[in-house]
Amino acid sequence: MPDPTGPTVAELGEFPVIDRATAGRRQPATTLVGPGHDAALVAASDGRVAVSTDMLVEGRHFRLDWSSPQQVGRKAAAQNGADVAALGARPTAFVVALGCPPGTPVAVLEGISAGLGEAAEEMGAGVVGGDLVQADQVIVSVTVLGDLEGRAPLLRTAARPGDVLALAGTLGRSAAGLALLLAGHGGHPDLVEAHRVPAPPYAAGPAAARAGARAGTDISDGLLADLGHIAAASAVAIDVESALLGPGDDLRAAAADLDADPWEWVLTGGEDHALAACFPPEVALPEGWHRIGSVRAGAGITVDGRDHAGPGGWQSFSR
């Protein structure tokens, strides 16, 4: 946890905090102008730039008594990196805006910045700039840029009847970890860690695009909810086969401890940031992808041919 005896943001000042957060960070070759200027300059090799942005608000999306600042930073990078990977792009650069109260220990922001920077570097990207402002609570706003490297994007509008629905990554683990934290349960540390720091399969998105996938999405709000976006945008029906998605032993054990249904975590739990894509039937699935269903003529989402009776997934203003 951050040192509560260290200087606060108000005591150190905006620009020294920014300097400390950016010092020593490695930049990829795509960063032509990095931190320290009014704007960054990032190479875009094929003339197109994939862009996505997300915001995390303390008390709504993370709690500093549950997660370290570094974990919060890694989570912020993960959810943005997964968005451009779902389009088939490779993350190249992150821009980060932080808000916080004046009395926030500098160590909190340094931890968030370190987590973001480390995660970006692991993706082959860089944190190229940002801002720091006063706010009532800690806010992390991240924008990511991505490079399609000449590939066609994976669009929600592009699924077609007959396509194979496939998944890369895991489902339900973040939702299970959140349920364990909410219940004050001390077990299943791997599931709790999956909630604190998601591990999206970033390389799977570009691999799907190279293989010839048509449509893609990251699973941020829940499998059924996010597949629903593809179904609606493409005017198709999507059926998920439960036999291809069975919860693992760790999810079943946690569900037994909490008297919960592990299938709800798998089908509707968000923030694992797995990737789903629709492939033409003649395309061989790339390594790391496995079939979980099919695309058909019609509308809506079904599980084993039937409507799902439970909730569809997370909606930001519903709770």
N, C-alpha and C positions, 0 to 999 in steps of 0.2 A: 504494500500500500504506500501511497505517497507520504513523504515526510511532512507532518503537520507543523514542524518547527521551522521549516524553510521559508523563504520570502514569498509574499503573495504577489499576484499580478499587479496590484496597485502599487506595491512597494518597488517592484522592479521596473515597471513601465512597459508599454506596448512593444516598442521596437527591440529592446533587449530580450523580451520573451520570444519574439519571432526569430531573432538571431540564434538564440539557444536552441529553438526547435528545428531550425534548418541546417545548423552547422554539421558538417561531416556527412551529410546524406549523399549517397552515390546517385549519379544520373545516367540514364541510358544514352545511347548515341542519338536517339530521336529528340533529346532535349538540346535545342540549339541555344536558347537563352533561358536560364533557370531563375531561382529565387534571387531577390535583390534588385529587381527592376519593376517598373510599373506594370509590365505584362510579361508573360513567358512567351517563348517561341518554340513550337514543337513541329517537327517534320511530319508531313502527311504524305506517305510515299505514293499512294494511288489517287491523290486528289480528293478523297472523301474522308470525313472524320466521324466516327461513331461517338456520340455524346450521351451521357446519362448523369443524373444528379439525384441525391437522396439526403435526407436530414435525419439526424438522431437527436432527440430531446431527452435530457435527464428526467427521470421519473416516468417517462412515457415509453422510451425505447431501451433504456438501460438504467441501472442503479449502481452507484459506486460502492455500495455496501455488498453487492453481489459480484461485481466485475472490477478488475483493476483498470486504471486508465489505459494501460497498454492493450488490454483485451478489448476495450471500447474502440480504440483506434483500429485494431485489426478487424473488428466486426464492421466498422464503417467502410474500410477498404474492400472487404469481402463482398458486401452487398452491392457496391458499385461495380466492382470488377466483374461480378457475375452477370450484371445487366448487359455490358458490352460483349461478354463472351457468348451470351444467349443470341446475340445478333450475328455471331460468327466472327467477331473482331478480337484482336489481341490488345489488352490494355497497354497504353503507352505513357499516359501522364495523368496525374491527379492534382486538382486544385482544391484547397481545404480552407473553409472559413470556420473559425471558432468563436463562440460567444460564451461569456462567463461572468459571474459577479466579481467585483473588485477584490473581494477577500479570498478568492480561490487560490490555493497554493500553486505556485509555479510548477511544482512537481506533477500536478495533475495534468496540466497542458503538455508538459514535456513527455509524460507517459503516453498520452493520446497521440502526440506527434510521432513518438518513437514507434508505436504500434502501426500507425499508418505507413510510416516510411519503410519499416521492415517488410510489411505485407506488399507494398508497392514494388519494392526491389525484388521480392521473390517472384512476382509476376513479370519481371523484366521492365517495369515502368518506373517513373520517378514522381516525387511530389515537387511540382514546379512553381508553386506559388500559393497565395491565399490571403487571409485577412484575420484580424483579431478585433472583436468588439465587445462592449459591455452588454450583459444580458442578465435576466433574473435567475437563470439556471444555466448549466453547461449545455451548449448546443454544438453539435458537430455537423457541418454541412459540407458535403463532398461532391465534386464534379469530376467525372473520369472521361478521358478521351481514349478512343480505340482506333486501331488500324485494321481495315479489312484485307489489306495486302492483295488487292485485286480480286477477292472472292465476291460472289453475290451474297447479299445479306439474307439472313434467315428471318422472314417476315411472318407476323401473325396472320396475315391475309393469304398466305400461299399454300396452306394445307389442302389436299385433294382427296376425295373418296378413293379408298384402296391403299392409301399411305399406311406405313407401319409407324406406330407410336413407340418411341424409345426413350429411355432415361439414362442419364449419366449422373452419378452421385447417389446420395442417400436421402431418405425421407423419414420424417417423424422424430428424429433425434433431438433437434432443437426444441420442438414442442414438448417432448418428454422432459428435457432438461429444465425448461421453464416451469413445468408442472411440479417438478421436484423442488425447485427453489421456492415456489409459492407455498408449497406444503411444508417447508422447513425440513425436508427429508435430507438426511446426511449421506445417503448412499448414491451409488451409480455415478461416480465422478466423471466417467467418459461422456455420459449423456449431458451432464451439467456443462462440461467443457464445450460440447457441441453447440449449446445455446450461447455461451459466452463468446466463442470464436468459431464461426462457421468455416468450413473448408470446401468451398466450391471447386468443381473440376474445371478450372479456367480453360485448360487446353482442349477440353472436349468440344467446346463451341466451334472454334476454328476447324477442328478435325471433322466435325459434322458438316460444316460448310464445304470443306475440301472434298468430302465423300459424295456430296450431292443432295444433302438434306434440303427440304423446302422451307419449313417453318420451325421456329424455336421460341422458347421462353425460359426464363429462370423461375424456380419455384420459391417465390418469396412470400406469397399470401396463402399457400396451400395448393396441393396438386390439382384438386378439382376446380378451384377458383381460377388458377392460372391457365389450365387447359380450357376453361370456359371462355377465356379471352380469345384463344385461337379459334375455337369452334364458332364463336359469334362473328369474328372478323373474317373468317374464311367461308362462312355459311355452310358448315358441315357438322356432322355428329361425331363425337369421339367416345369410344368405349374402352374403359380400363378393365383389364383382367386381373382380378385379385390374386389368382394363383401365381402370378408373376411378380407380386409385390409383398409377399408375406412378411410381417414384422419379425425382426430378429429376436434371438433369445433375450438380449439385453432390454429391448423394448417391452417384451412380454413380462419380464421380471419386474421392471419398474411399474408397469400397469397393474400387476398383481399387488404390489406394495401400496399403490395409491387407489386401488379399486377403480381403475380407469379402463377405457377401451383403447388398446394400442392401435386399432384400425383408424380411429379418429385422428390420432397423431399422424399416421402415414398418409391418409387421404386429405386431411384438412389442415394439418400443422404447417406453419410457415417458417421461414428464416433458415432452412437448411441450404437454400440456394443451389439445389441440384438443378440440372438442365434437362428439359424435355424437348424433343424435336420430332418432326414428322418426315419420314424418309420414303421416297418412291419404293415400291415393293421390290424392284430389281436391284436396288442398291444394297451392298453388303454393309452392315453396321460396323463403324470403326471400333477399334479397341476402346474399352471403357463404357460402351453403350450396350444396353440390352433391351429387348422388346418388352413392352408392358401393355400393349393394346393396339387398337386399330382406328382408322378414320373411315367414316361411312357417309353415305348420303343422308341428309336429314338435318337435325338441329339438336344442340344440347349435349350434356355429358351424362354418361351412364357408367355404372360399375357392374360388370357381368351382365350387361343388357338391361339392367334395372336402374331406376332413379335412386339416388342416394338420399336416405331419409334424414341424415344429420345435417349440421351446418356445412356450408360450402367452403369456408375459409375466412381469413382475416379481412376485415374492412376497417379502414383507419378511423372513421367517425361513427362506428356502430357501437363502440364500448369504451 
